[in-house]
Amino acid sequence: MALGVKVGGGIAWQFHERISLFGEYRFTHFSPSIETGGVNVAGVETGDLEVDLGLDTHYVLAGLSYRFGR
């Protein structure tokens, strides 16, 4: 079974009627694992094998936003 979480937060500052600045942070955690029992590789018994494929990412985003229309 694989469980994950994604969390983020940010802020925007509208300093003009149509223009604003923004900043955001995002964190993602995902940690699936694979378990096998008694793997035979080229005639050699490896026993139980567990592979952890954990992943953590951190993103910082920033930018300028322009609103079209009225």
PyMOL commands that set and color helices and strands:
alter all, ss='L'
color gray80, all
select strands_A, chain A and resi 4-14+19-30+33-36+40-41+44-45+49-52+55-66
alter strands_A, ss='S'
color yellow, strands_A
deselect
rebuild
show_as cartoon
